[in-house]
Every structure is written in C-alpha cells, then in structure tokens.
Amino acid sequence: MEAEAAKYIGAGLAMLGMIGAGIGVGIIFGNFLNGALRNPGAAGGQTGNLFVGAALAEALGILAFVVAMMIMFM
C-alpha cells in the first residue's frame, strides 16, 4: 500500500468522529425535548445545559475534522 493511500484511509477513519457528534447532538436535543414535555416548568432552567452539551458535542466533531485535515495535508 502506498503512503498516499494510507493517508486517505486514516483521514476517512478520523472523520468517523463527525458521525458521533451528529448522534450526540440528536440525543441531547431529543432528551431535552422529552424532559421539557414531561415537566415544562423545569425546561427553562435546563436550556443553558442544553446549549453547553450541544456545543461540547459539536466541538468534538470539529476536532475530528481538524485531525482529518491534518492527516491529509501534513
């Protein structure tokens, strides 16, 4: 196997972290909506936690993207 092909395979594997980020954000918002519908009074106090959790999940996805780009171009 050539080194160039191995770089592309490694970058593709690194991008699998984006799948995890998408699944994580879906789970976060789905669980928030489930909890907000069960107890609407407490939903306002948990909105900050919702956005922090979504931001952390997206940050991991962006990190996976950056690692993939570093593998490809370095």
C-alpha positions in Angstrom: 0.0 0.0 0.0 1.3 3.4 -0.9 1.7 6.1 1.8 -0.7 8.4 0.0 -3.5 5.8 0.1 -2.8 5.2 3.8 -3.2 8.9 4.4 -6.6 8.9 2.8 -7.7 5.9 4.7 -6.6 7.4 8.0 -8.3 10.7 7.2 -11.5 8.8 6.5 -11.3 6.9 9.7 -10.7 10.2 11.6 -13.9 11.6 10.1 -15.9 8.9 11.8 -15.9 11.3 14.8 -18.3 13.5 12.9 -20.9 10.7 13.0 -20.5 10.5 16.8 -21.0 14.3 17.0 -24.2 14.1 15.0 -25.6 11.3 17.0 -24.6 13.1 20.3 -26.4 16.3 19.3 -29.5 14.3 18.3 -29.6 12.5 21.6 -29.1 15.7 23.6 -31.9 17.6 21.9 -34.2 14.6 21.9 -33.7 14.0 25.6 -34.2 17.7 26.3 -37.4 17.7 24.4 -38.6 14.6 26.2 -37.9 16.2 29.6 -39.4 19.5 28.6 -42.6 17.9 27.5 -42.8 15.9 30.8 -42.1 18.9 33.0 -42.5 22.2 31.2 -41.8 24.2 34.4 -38.2 22.9 34.6 -37.4 23.3 30.9 -36.3 27.0 31.2 -33.7 26.2 33.8 -32.1 23.4 31.7 -31.8 25.4 28.4 -28.3 26.5 29.4 -27.2 23.0 30.0 -28.7 22.0 26.6 -26.6 24.5 24.7 -23.4 23.7 26.6 -23.9 20.0 25.9 -24.6 20.7 22.2 -21.5 22.9 22.0 -19.3 20.3 23.5 -20.6 17.6 21.1 -20.0 19.9 18.1 -16.6 20.8 19.4 -15.6 17.1 19.3 -16.9 16.8 15.8 -14.9 19.9 14.7 -11.8 18.3 16.4 -12.3 15.1 14.4 -12.5 17.3 11.2 -9.3 19.1 12.1 -7.5 15.9 12.8 -8.6 14.5 9.5 -7.4 17.6 7.7 -4.0 17.4 9.5 -3.6 13.8 8.4 -4.4 14.7 4.8 -2.3 17.8 4.4 0.7 17.2 6.6 
